[in-house]
Amino acid sequence: MSQSSLKPEELTVPVPGGDLAVLRWPADRPEAPTVVAVHGITANGLAWYEVARRLAGRVTLLAPDLRGRSASRSVAGPYGLTRHADDVAALIAALGLGPTAVVGHSMGAWVTALTAVRHPELVRRVLLVDGGVSFPLPEGVREEDALAAVLGPALARLSMTFSDRDAYREFWRRHPAFGDDWSEGIDAYTQRDLVGTEPELRSSCVLEAVQTDGAQVLLDEEAMGAVHRLPCPAELLWAERGLLDEPQGLYDQQRIGLSGLDRQRVPASPVPDSNHYSILWGEAGADRIVRSLLADAPVAG
């Protein structure tokens, strides 16, 4: 893929409540397969920049901005994971893609699983990246406390304003999960999130969307059960470290066991030396995702 082709095309797809913005990195060959990539709770379609770069035109990659985020922030509610899943299905149907592969990161993994369950005729296989699998809350942990732990950092950022684009850039460069992985792609991804005018720039994410979606990740039974009812081949890749690069990530072998995941139907593999973000941006994570997307069948862990 040439340097010029790293900048994706932009298109829109009509969905209830407005037009969903979609980024498209085209394949080099018309017969190449298509993959739809679904981002996390406060992210946007450019989260998949590094994966697109490493795919190098071997597939067409489509990455929507989910409703309530970035260029889709004006798409009206209601929000929620099933609404996002139906939006992904609308994208696949509107572009006439037929059964296609769908990959989702973080919250996008739950959306991906729901898309396959609700629209099995449109999804050929799924790849879940550090998300999509729920497990019981530890004994003594209240639901509201778990929600605060998950949403707290994101909600804090949504309430902030930034004097200029450099200030937002520096905010993200200090994030412990990015470390040495800062790149042109990460910069473009974080800058895509900004709306407003200086000196009061802010995140594009709609607060109601983030609150609704975050609660459903932890508490919605349909979303929690989707991974156990997948009608197609699937794979889970999980990061060894967490959202702030802490040693404990969202998953480990014990937590996956507690989830009741059928490892024969959904092989699950750790990605060494990765955290919740670098699994998309770092060399080890992005290469592992690309290998899975290019494979004819999921790779067992």
Solvent accessible surface area in square Angstrom, and as a share of the most:
residue,aa,sasa,rsa
1,M,66,0.29
2,S,66,0.43
3,Q,121,0.54
4,S,95,0.61
5,S,38,0.24
6,L,15,0.08
7,K,168,0.71
8,P,17,0.11
9,E,81,0.36
10,E,113,0.51
11,L,48,0.24
12,T,86,0.50
13,V,1,0.01
14,P,98,0.62
15,V,12,0.07
16,P,80,0.50
17,G,47,0.45
18,G,31,0.30
19,D,81,0.42
20,L,0,0.00
21,A,8,0.06
22,V,0,0.00
23,L,1,0.01
24,R,75,0.27
25,W,3,0.01
26,P,43,0.27
27,A,21,0.16
28,D,105,0.54
29,R,115,0.42
30,P,140,0.88
31,E,121,0.54
32,A,14,0.11
33,P,71,0.44
34,T,25,0.14
35,V,3,0.02
36,V,0,0.00
37,A,0,0.00
38,V,0,0.00
39,H,0,0.00
40,G,4,0.04
41,I,33,0.17
42,T,22,0.13
43,A,11,0.09
44,N,2,0.01
45,G,0,0.00
46,L,18,0.09
47,A,3,0.02
48,W,0,0.00
49,Y,19,0.07
50,E,12,0.05
51,V,0,0.00
52,A,1,0.01
53,R,101,0.37
54,R,54,0.20
55,L,2,0.01
56,A,35,0.27
57,G,2,0.02
58,R,112,0.41
59,V,3,0.02
60,T,14,0.08
61,L,1,0.01
62,L,3,0.01
63,A,0,0.00
64,P,0,0.00
65,D,0,0.00
66,L,0,0.00
67,R,2,0.01
68,G,0,0.00
69,R,0,0.00
70,S,7,0.05
71,A,57,0.44
72,S,0,0.00
73,R,81,0.30
74,S,99,0.64
75,V,1,0.01
76,A,51,0.39
77,G,34,0.32
78,P,107,0.67
79,Y,28,0.11
80,G,1,0.01
81,L,0,0.00
82,T,37,0.21
83,R,51,0.18
84,H,0,0.00
85,A,0,0.00
86,D,30,0.15
87,D,0,0.00
88,V,0,0.00
89,A,4,0.03
90,A,30,0.23
91,L,0,0.00
92,I,0,0.00
93,A,61,0.48
94,A,60,0.47
95,L,67,0.33
96,G,66,0.63
97,L,51,0.25
98,G,29,0.28
99,P,86,0.54
100,T,6,0.03
101,A,3,0.02
102,V,1,0.01
103,V,0,0.00
104,G,0,0.00
105,H,9,0.04
106,S,17,0.11
107,M,4,0.02
108,G,0,0.00
109,A,0,0.00
110,W,20,0.07
111,V,0,0.00
112,T,0,0.00
113,A,1,0.00
114,L,0,0.00
115,T,0,0.00
116,A,0,0.00
117,V,29,0.17
118,R,97,0.35
119,H,41,0.18
120,P,69,0.43
121,E,111,0.50
122,L,25,0.13
123,V,6,0.03
124,R,106,0.39
125,R,6,0.02
126,V,1,0.00
127,L,1,0.01
128,L,0,0.00
129,V,0,0.00
130,D,0,0.00
131,G,0,0.00
132,G,0,0.00
133,V,1,0.01
134,S,16,0.10
135,F,55,0.23
136,P,88,0.56
137,L,62,0.31
138,P,81,0.51
139,E,180,0.81
140,G,76,0.73
141,V,64,0.37
142,R,139,0.51
143,E,92,0.41
144,E,96,0.43
145,D,64,0.33
146,A,11,0.09
147,L,34,0.17
148,A,64,0.50
149,A,76,0.59
150,V,66,0.38
151,L,14,0.07
152,G,30,0.29
153,P,82,0.52
154,A,16,0.12
155,L,49,0.25
156,A,56,0.44
157,R,14,0.05
158,L,25,0.12
159,S,93,0.60
160,M,75,0.33
161,T,82,0.47
162,F,13,0.05
163,S,61,0.39
164,D,52,0.27
165,R,105,0.38
166,D,87,0.45
167,A,34,0.26
168,Y,0,0.00
169,R,60,0.22
170,E,81,0.36
171,F,47,0.20
172,W,15,0.05
173,R,120,0.44
174,R,168,0.61
175,H,31,0.14
176,P,76,0.48
177,A,3,0.02
178,F,5,0.02
179,G,55,0.52
180,D,151,0.78
181,D,49,0.25
182,W,45,0.16
183,S,42,0.27
184,E,117,0.53
185,G,1,0.01
186,I,0,0.00
187,D,31,0.16
188,A,36,0.28
189,Y,16,0.06
190,T,2,0.01
191,Q,21,0.09
192,R,49,0.18
193,D,7,0.04
194,L,11,0.06
195,V,34,0.20
196,G,42,0.40
197,T,106,0.62
198,E,105,0.47
199,P,97,0.61
200,E,111,0.50
201,L,8,0.04
202,R,101,0.37
203,S,5,0.03
204,S,0,0.00
205,C,9,0.06
206,V,34,0.19
207,L,90,0.45
208,E,103,0.46
209,A,0,0.00
210,V,0,0.00
211,Q,82,0.37
212,T,44,0.26
213,D,0,0.00
214,G,1,0.01
215,A,31,0.24
216,Q,46,0.20
217,V,16,0.09
218,L,42,0.21
219,L,65,0.33
220,D,39,0.20
221,E,148,0.66
222,E,65,0.29
223,A,0,0.00
224,M,58,0.26
225,G,20,0.20
226,A,0,0.00
227,V,1,0.00
228,H,76,0.34
229,R,119,0.43
230,L,3,0.02
231,P,75,0.47
232,C,19,0.11
233,P,72,0.46
234,A,1,0.01
235,E,0,0.00
236,L,0,0.00
237,L,0,0.00
238,W,16,0.06
239,A,0,0.00
240,E,72,0.32
241,R,62,0.23
242,G,1,0.01
243,L,60,0.30
244,L,91,0.45
245,D,48,0.25
246,E,69,0.31
247,P,120,0.75
248,Q,83,0.37
249,G,4,0.04
250,L,54,0.27
251,Y,3,0.01
252,D,40,0.21
253,Q,96,0.43
254,Q,133,0.59
255,R,73,0.27
256,I,0,0.00
257,G,57,0.54
258,L,110,0.55
259,S,14,0.09
260,G,55,0.53
261,L,15,0.07
262,D,64,0.33
263,R,92,0.34
264,Q,165,0.73
265,R,107,0.39
266,V,1,0.01
267,P,22,0.14
268,A,3,0.03
269,S,10,0.07
270,P,51,0.32
271,V,3,0.01
272,P,86,0.54
273,D,105,0.55
274,S,1,0.01
275,N,4,0.02
276,H,8,0.04
277,Y,43,0.16
278,S,10,0.06
279,I,0,0.00
280,L,3,0.02
281,W,15,0.05
282,G,9,0.09
283,E,119,0.53
284,A,48,0.37
285,G,1,0.01
286,A,0,0.00
287,D,44,0.23
288,R,29,0.10
289,I,0,0.00
290,V,8,0.05
291,R,140,0.51
292,S,0,0.00
293,L,12,0.06
294,L,65,0.32
295,A,28,0.22
296,D,141,0.73
297,A,60,0.47
298,P,31,0.20
299,V,65,0.37
300,A,76,0.59
301,G,80,0.77
